[in-house]
Amino acid sequence: MDKLLIRGGRQLRGEVAISGAKNAALPELCACLLTAQPVTLSNVPRLQDVATMLKLIRNMGVSAERGEDGRVTVDAGALSSPEAPYEMVKTMRASVLALGPLLARFGRATVSLPGGCAIGSRPVDQHIKGLSAMGAEIAVEHGYMVAKLPTGWTRLKGARIATDMVTVTGTENFLMAASLAEGETILENAAQEPEITDLAEMLIRMGARIEGHGSSRIRIQGVEKLHGCQHQVVADRIETGTFLCAVAATGGDVLLRHGRADHLEAVVEKLRDAGATVTAVEGGIRLRSQGRLKAQSFRTTEYPGFPTDMQAQFMALNCISHGTAKVTETIFENRFMHVNEMVRLGANIQIDGKVAVLEGVAQLSGATVMATDLRASASLVIAGLVAEGETVVDRIYHLDRGYDQMETKLRGLGADIERVK
């Protein structure tokens, strides 16, 4: 099992290219299932979750060819098996995104209940509720969601869907299913993330009729058929935020090419409050940092608030900043699992339920730590970059699920980091 060996204490300087967003690429690969014509996606990141999704759709009889330049061409014209078996999706919760497209195009789908990071419950009941409102008959049997249209139906029916909570994958599933439904669908309480907007723009290129994406109310007029298209995956705002925190923690001056400050306003505001200089420039974001920053309290919430996917990385920055900060996690109940590992590096953190209280320390010290999930692993890398001595981050297969060649990019900025087989 691979590990990362980090020798801390180096400032980061230079330029780094931000990859395409995992959380946009995965639903967009599923959206390719909506048409019998080829779809070409560019800027697709090389990640374990993307490889798993490609393997999954190929298992359905879909052709998916990956080029060397980040392009993936998907042809679902010969799709023969609208099923997502457990063996192929047990490590990836995004498998649930196959449900809506398969049901909308083929009138039936069998999809395993999803897996993924162990950071809290991710109920699929909202997906079932929304698709059922469009007429689908869905049963959960032996760990699978088995969905079909009622007898005599040829398409899903448009409906008003108001979820009990804001759900990103639910919004994405409903968007894709409604694009081929009969009549109008209105999504209330819809997620507003940039990845939602990017998926909607791709569907529009395929012939879908969608309005209001990027807001909490989305209107979709269903069409009979979608066609192929070319689409570029939006840059990964969480990778952007992770590198911003790494530069802020270590000090230095880095330009993040393709990064979008407007997709990370809550994080950028906190970084500026901490004392870093963050500038939106043409084609990217530049961050400059010098000396210890000021610890910042924050509360995670749905977009456009502070993202739960950035909580651990900003906590790593807070650990070595001046002062005390309170971090409140409202999205997932098990998302403080990185705290015990940070304490091993010398961080001063106390947890009380959904709240972590941090007292910044002047110096962390290297140790062997273990990654427990995707964003936790990134936070431990940041902590290792500023710790004195050597830090070993174990179980980095979590990191490979969501970061495209992270150690290579950091090394290009001057970090002393290497992958150990």
C-alpha positions as CSV (number, residue, x, y, z in Angstrom):
1,M,0.0,0.0,0.0
2,D,1.4,3.4,-1.1
3,K,2.4,6.1,1.5
4,L,3.6,9.6,1.2
5,L,6.9,10.7,2.8
6,I,7.0,14.4,3.5
7,R,9.9,16.5,4.9
8,G,8.3,19.7,6.1
9,G,9.5,23.2,6.3
10,R,9.6,24.4,2.7
11,Q,7.7,27.3,1.2
12,L,5.7,26.7,-1.9
13,R,6.4,28.9,-5.0
14,G,5.5,28.8,-8.7
15,E,2.5,27.7,-10.7
16,V,0.2,24.7,-10.6
17,A,-2.6,23.6,-12.9
18,I,-5.9,22.7,-11.3
19,S,-7.5,19.6,-12.7
20,G,-11.1,19.0,-13.7
21,A,-13.5,18.5,-10.9
22,K,-14.2,15.0,-9.7
23,N,-17.6,16.0,-8.6
24,A,-18.5,17.3,-12.0
25,A,-16.8,14.5,-14.1
26,L,-18.7,11.7,-12.3
27,P,-22.3,12.9,-13.0
28,E,-21.2,14.0,-16.5
29,L,-20.0,10.5,-17.3
30,C,-23.4,9.2,-16.1
31,A,-25.1,11.9,-18.3
32,C,-23.5,10.2,-21.3
33,L,-25.8,7.3,-20.7
34,L,-28.8,9.5,-21.7
35,T,-28.0,9.4,-25.4
36,A,-27.1,6.8,-28.1
37,Q,-24.7,9.3,-29.7
38,P,-21.0,9.8,-28.7
39,V,-20.1,12.4,-26.1
40,T,-16.6,13.8,-25.6
41,L,-15.6,15.2,-22.3
42,S,-12.3,17.1,-21.9
43,N,-10.3,18.0,-18.8
44,V,-11.3,14.7,-17.1
45,P,-9.1,14.2,-14.1
46,R,-7.1,10.9,-13.7
47,L,-8.6,9.7,-10.4
48,Q,-9.5,6.4,-8.9
49,D,-13.2,7.3,-8.7
50,V,-13.2,8.3,-12.4
51,A,-11.5,5.0,-13.3
52,T,-14.2,3.1,-11.3
53,M,-17.0,5.0,-13.1
54,L,-15.5,4.2,-16.5
55,K,-15.2,0.6,-15.5
56,L,-18.8,0.6,-14.4
57,I,-20.3,2.0,-17.6
58,R,-18.1,-0.2,-19.7
59,N,-19.6,-3.2,-17.8
60,M,-23.0,-2.0,-19.1
61,G,-21.8,-2.4,-22.7
62,V,-20.8,1.2,-23.1
63,S,-17.7,2.2,-25.1
64,A,-15.5,4.7,-23.1
65,E,-12.1,5.6,-24.7
66,R,-9.6,7.7,-22.7
67,G,-7.1,9.8,-24.6
68,E,-3.7,11.1,-23.3
69,D,-4.9,14.7,-23.2
70,G,-7.7,14.4,-20.6
71,R,-10.3,13.6,-23.2
72,V,-12.8,10.8,-22.7
73,T,-15.2,9.8,-25.5
74,V,-18.3,7.8,-24.4
75,D,-20.6,6.0,-26.7
76,A,-23.6,4.5,-25.0
77,G,-25.4,3.5,-28.2
78,A,-24.8,-0.2,-27.6
79,L,-25.7,-0.1,-23.8
80,S,-27.0,-3.6,-23.1
81,S,-27.2,-3.9,-19.3
82,P,-28.7,-1.1,-17.3
83,E,-27.2,-2.4,-14.0
84,A,-24.6,-1.2,-11.5
85,P,-23.5,-4.2,-9.5
86,Y,-22.2,-3.9,-5.9
87,E,-18.8,-5.3,-6.8
88,M,-18.1,-2.4,-9.1
89,V,-19.5,0.5,-7.0
90,K,-18.8,-0.5,-3.4
91,T,-16.0,2.0,-3.1
92,M,-17.8,5.0,-4.7
93,R,-21.0,6.6,-3.6
94,A,-21.4,8.4,-6.9
95,S,-22.7,5.1,-8.4
96,V,-26.2,6.3,-7.4
97,L,-26.0,8.8,-10.3
98,A,-26.5,6.0,-12.8
99,L,-30.1,5.5,-11.5
100,G,-31.7,8.6,-13.1
101,P,-30.2,8.3,-16.6
102,L,-30.8,4.6,-16.9
103,L,-34.3,4.8,-15.8
104,A,-35.1,7.8,-18.0
105,R,-33.6,6.3,-21.2
106,F,-34.4,2.6,-20.7
107,G,-37.4,2.6,-18.4
108,R,-35.6,0.3,-15.9
109,A,-32.5,0.2,-13.8
110,T,-30.9,-1.9,-11.1
111,V,-28.3,0.0,-9.0
112,S,-26.5,-1.1,-5.9
113,L,-26.8,1.1,-2.8
114,P,-23.6,3.2,-2.9
115,G,-20.4,3.0,-0.8
116,G,-17.6,5.6,-0.5
117,C,-15.9,7.4,2.4
118,A,-17.0,6.4,5.9
119,I,-17.9,10.0,6.9
120,G,-21.5,9.6,7.8
121,S,-24.8,8.5,6.4
122,R,-25.7,9.5,2.9
123,P,-29.3,8.3,2.6
124,V,-30.7,7.6,-0.9
125,D,-34.3,8.1,0.2
126,Q,-34.3,11.5,-1.4
127,H,-33.4,10.0,-4.7
128,I,-36.1,7.5,-4.4
129,K,-38.7,10.1,-3.3
130,G,-37.9,12.4,-6.3
131,L,-37.9,9.7,-9.0
132,S,-41.0,8.2,-7.5
133,A,-42.7,11.6,-7.9
134,M,-41.9,11.3,-11.6
135,G,-43.7,8.0,-11.7
136,A,-41.0,5.5,-11.1
137,E,-41.7,2.3,-9.2
138,I,-38.6,1.7,-6.9
139,A,-38.0,-1.1,-4.5
140,V,-34.9,-1.7,-2.3
141,E,-34.1,-5.4,-2.5
142,H,-31.0,-7.3,-1.3
143,G,-28.9,-4.1,-1.2
144,Y,-30.1,-2.9,-4.7
145,M,-32.4,-0.2,-5.9
146,V,-34.6,-1.8,-8.5
147,A,-36.5,0.8,-10.6
148,K,-38.9,0.6,-13.5
149,L,-41.7,2.5,-15.2
150,P,-45.3,1.6,-14.5
151,T,-46.9,-0.8,-17.0
152,G,-47.8,1.0,-20.2
153,W,-45.5,4.0,-19.6
154,T,-42.8,4.9,-22.1
155,R,-41.3,7.9,-20.2
156,L,-41.1,9.4,-16.8
157,K,-43.5,12.2,-16.1
158,G,-42.5,15.7,-15.1
159,A,-43.2,16.6,-11.5
160,R,-42.6,19.1,-8.8
161,I,-39.8,17.7,-6.5
162,A,-39.1,19.3,-3.2
163,T,-36.5,17.4,-1.2
164,D,-36.4,17.4,2.6
165,M,-32.8,18.5,2.5
166,V,-30.4,20.0,0.0
167,T,-28.8,17.0,-1.9
168,V,-26.2,17.5,-4.5
169,T,-26.4,14.0,-6.1
170,G,-30.1,14.1,-5.8
171,T,-30.3,17.3,-7.7
172,E,-28.0,15.8,-10.3
173,N,-30.1,12.6,-10.6
174,F,-33.3,14.6,-11.0
175,L,-31.7,16.9,-13.6
176,M,-30.7,14.0,-15.8
177,A,-33.9,12.1,-15.4
178,A,-36.1,15.1,-16.0
179,S,-34.3,16.0,-19.2
180,L,-35.9,13.0,-20.9
181,A,-39.2,13.1,-19.0
182,E,-42.6,14.0,-20.4
183,G,-43.6,17.5,-19.5
184,E,-42.2,20.0,-17.0
185,T,-40.2,19.2,-13.8
186,I,-39.5,21.8,-11.2
187,L,-36.8,21.2,-8.6
188,E,-37.3,23.1,-5.3
189,N,-34.6,23.3,-2.7
190,A,-32.0,22.3,-5.4
191,A,-28.3,22.3,-4.7
192,Q,-26.5,25.3,-6.2
193,E,-22.9,24.0,-6.5
194,P,-20.8,25.0,-9.6
195,E,-20.7,21.2,-10.5
196,I,-24.6,21.3,-10.8
197,T,-24.3,24.3,-13.1
198,D,-21.6,22.5,-15.2
199,L,-23.8,19.4,-15.5
200,A,-26.8,21.5,-16.6
201,E,-24.7,23.3,-19.2
202,M,-23.6,19.9,-20.6
203,L,-27.2,18.7,-20.7
204,I,-28.2,21.9,-22.5
205,R,-25.4,21.2,-25.1
206,M,-27.1,17.7,-25.5
207,G,-30.4,19.3,-26.3
208,A,-32.0,19.6,-22.8
209,R,-34.2,22.6,-21.9
210,I,-33.1,23.8,-18.4
211,E,-33.5,27.1,-16.6
212,G,-32.5,28.3,-13.2
213,H,-29.5,26.1,-12.6
214,G,-27.2,27.7,-10.0
215,S,-30.2,28.7,-8.0
216,S,-32.4,26.8,-5.5
217,R,-35.2,26.4,-8.1
218,I,-34.6,24.7,-11.4
219,R,-37.1,24.2,-14.2
220,I,-36.7,21.5,-16.8
221,Q,-38.8,20.9,-19.9
222,G,-38.4,17.3,-20.9
223,V,-37.5,16.4,-24.5
224,E,-37.9,13.1,-26.3
225,K,-34.2,12.6,-27.2
226,L,-30.8,14.0,-26.4
227,H,-27.8,14.0,-28.7
228,G,-24.0,13.9,-28.4
229,C,-21.9,16.9,-27.5
230,Q,-18.4,18.1,-26.5
231,H,-18.0,19.5,-23.1
232,Q,-15.1,20.7,-20.8
233,V,-15.3,19.7,-17.2
234,V,-15.1,22.7,-14.8
235,A,-12.0,23.1,-12.7
236,D,-12.0,21.4,-9.3
237,R,-12.8,24.1,-6.6
238,I,-11.9,21.7,-3.8
239,E,-8.5,20.9,-5.3
240,T,-8.1,24.7,-5.7
241,G,-9.0,25.3,-2.0
242,T,-6.7,22.5,-0.9
243,F,-3.7,24.1,-2.6
244,L,-4.7,27.6,-1.4
245,C,-4.6,26.2,2.2
246,A,-1.3,24.5,1.6
247,V,0.3,27.7,0.3
248,A,-1.2,29.7,3.2
249,A,0.1,27.2,5.7
250,T,3.7,26.9,4.4
251,G,4.1,30.5,3.1
252,G,5.1,31.4,-0.4
253,D,3.6,32.7,-3.6
254,V,1.7,30.4,-6.0
255,L,-0.5,30.9,-9.1
256,L,-3.2,28.3,-9.4
257,R,-4.1,28.1,-13.1
258,H,-7.8,27.5,-13.9
259,G,-8.8,28.1,-10.3
260,R,-12.0,30.1,-9.9
261,A,-12.2,32.5,-7.0
262,D,-15.9,33.0,-7.6
263,H,-16.5,29.2,-6.9
264,L,-14.7,29.5,-3.5
265,E,-15.9,32.8,-2.1
266,A,-16.4,31.6,1.5
267,V,-13.0,30.0,1.6
268,V,-11.2,32.9,0.0
269,E,-12.8,35.3,2.5
270,K,-11.5,33.3,5.4
271,L,-8.0,33.1,3.9
272,R,-8.0,36.9,3.5
273,D,-9.2,37.3,7.1
274,A,-6.4,35.0,8.2
275,G,-3.9,37.4,6.6
276,A,-3.1,35.8,3.2
277,T,-3.2,37.8,0.1
278,V,-5.6,36.2,-2.4
279,T,-6.1,37.7,-5.9
280,A,-8.3,36.6,-8.7
281,V,-6.2,37.0,-11.9
282,E,-6.8,36.2,-15.5
283,G,-7.0,32.4,-15.8
284,G,-6.6,31.6,-12.1
285,I,-6.0,32.6,-8.5
286,R,-2.8,33.8,-6.9
287,L,-2.1,33.4,-3.1
288,R,0.8,35.0,-1.2
289,S,1.5,34.2,2.5
290,Q,4.2,35.1,4.9
291,G,4.6,34.1,8.6
292,R,1.9,32.7,10.9
293,L,-1.6,33.6,10.0
294,K,-4.6,34.2,12.3
295,A,-6.8,31.3,13.2
296,Q,-10.4,31.5,11.7
297,S,-13.7,30.1,13.0
298,F,-16.1,28.8,10.5
299,R,-19.3,26.7,10.1
300,T,-19.8,24.3,7.2
301,T,-23.0,24.6,5.2
302,E,-24.4,24.1,1.8
303,Y,-23.0,26.1,-1.2
304,P,-22.4,29.0,-1.4
305,G,-21.4,28.7,2.3
306,F,-18.2,27.2,3.6
307,P,-17.9,23.7,2.0
308,T,-17.7,20.6,4.2
309,D,-15.1,19.3,1.7
310,M,-12.7,22.1,2.8
311,Q,-13.2,21.8,6.6
312,A,-10.3,19.4,7.2
313,Q,-7.8,21.3,5.0
314,F,-8.6,24.7,6.6
315,M,-8.3,23.0,10.0
316,A,-4.8,22.1,9.2
317,L,-4.0,25.7,8.5
318,N,-5.7,26.8,11.7
319,C,-3.6,24.3,13.7
320,I,-0.4,26.4,13.1
321,S,-2.0,29.8,13.1
322,H,-2.1,32.4,15.9
323,G,-5.1,32.2,18.3
324,T,-8.1,30.1,18.9
325,A,-10.7,29.0,16.4
326,K,-14.0,27.1,16.6
327,V,-14.9,24.8,13.6
328,T,-18.6,23.6,13.4
329,E,-19.4,20.7,11.1
330,T,-23.1,20.6,10.1
331,I,-23.1,18.3,7.0
332,F,-21.6,15.0,8.0
333,E,-21.5,13.5,11.5
334,N,-18.2,11.7,11.3
335,R,-16.0,14.3,9.6
336,F,-13.6,14.9,12.5
337,M,-11.7,11.6,12.1
338,H,-8.6,13.4,11.0
339,V,-8.4,15.2,14.3
340,N,-6.7,12.3,16.2
341,E,-4.1,12.1,13.5
342,M,-3.4,15.8,13.7
343,V,-3.0,15.6,17.4
344,R,-0.3,13.0,16.8
345,L,1.5,15.8,14.8
346,G,1.3,18.1,17.8
347,A,-2.0,20.0,17.1
348,N,-4.1,21.2,20.0
349,I,-7.7,20.3,19.2
350,Q,-10.7,19.5,21.5
351,I,-13.9,18.0,20.1
352,D,-17.4,18.5,21.6
353,G,-20.0,16.9,19.3
354,K,-20.1,18.8,16.1
355,V,-17.6,21.5,17.3
356,A,-13.8,21.4,17.2
357,V,-11.9,24.0,19.2
358,L,-8.3,24.6,18.1
359,E,-5.6,26.5,19.8
360,G,-2.8,27.3,17.3
361,V,0.7,26.0,18.0
362,A,4.0,27.4,16.8
363,Q,5.2,24.2,15.3
364,L,4.0,20.7,14.4
365,S,6.4,17.7,14.5
366,G,6.5,14.9,12.0
367,A,5.0,11.5,12.7
368,T,3.4,8.6,11.0
369,V,-0.3,9.3,10.5
370,M,-3.2,7.4,8.7
371,A,-5.7,8.8,6.3
372,T,-9.3,8.0,7.1
373,D,-11.1,9.6,4.1
374,L,-10.4,11.7,1.0
375,R,-10.3,15.2,2.5
376,A,-8.8,14.0,5.8
377,S,-5.8,12.7,3.7
378,A,-5.4,16.1,2.1
379,S,-5.4,17.8,5.5
380,L,-2.7,15.5,6.8
381,V,-0.5,16.3,3.7
382,I,-0.9,20.0,4.5
383,A,0.1,19.4,8.1
384,G,3.1,17.3,7.0
385,L,4.2,20.2,4.7
386,V,4.6,22.5,7.7
387,A,5.7,19.9,10.4
388,E,9.3,19.7,11.5
389,G,11.0,16.6,10.4
390,E,9.5,13.6,8.5
391,T,5.8,12.8,8.2
392,V,4.5,9.6,6.7
393,V,0.9,9.6,5.5
394,D,-0.4,6.1,5.2
395,R,-3.5,4.7,3.3
396,I,-3.3,7.4,0.6
397,Y,-5.5,5.4,-1.7
398,H,-8.1,7.8,-0.3
399,L,-6.1,10.7,-1.7
400,D,-5.9,9.1,-5.1
401,R,-9.7,9.0,-5.3
402,G,-10.0,12.8,-5.4
403,Y,-6.6,14.4,-6.2
404,D,-4.9,14.1,-9.6
405,Q,-1.1,13.6,-9.0
406,M,-1.1,15.7,-5.8
407,E,2.5,14.9,-4.8
408,T,3.8,15.6,-8.3
409,K,2.1,19.0,-8.3
410,L,3.4,19.8,-4.8
411,R,6.9,18.8,-5.7
412,G,6.7,21.2,-8.7
413,L,6.1,24.0,-6.2
414,G,9.1,23.1,-4.1
415,A,7.7,20.6,-1.6
416,D,9.9,17.7,-0.4
417,I,7.4,14.9,-0.9
418,E,7.6,11.5,-2.4
419,R,5.4,8.4,-2.9
420,V,6.7,5.3,-1.2
421,K,5.6,2.0,-2.6
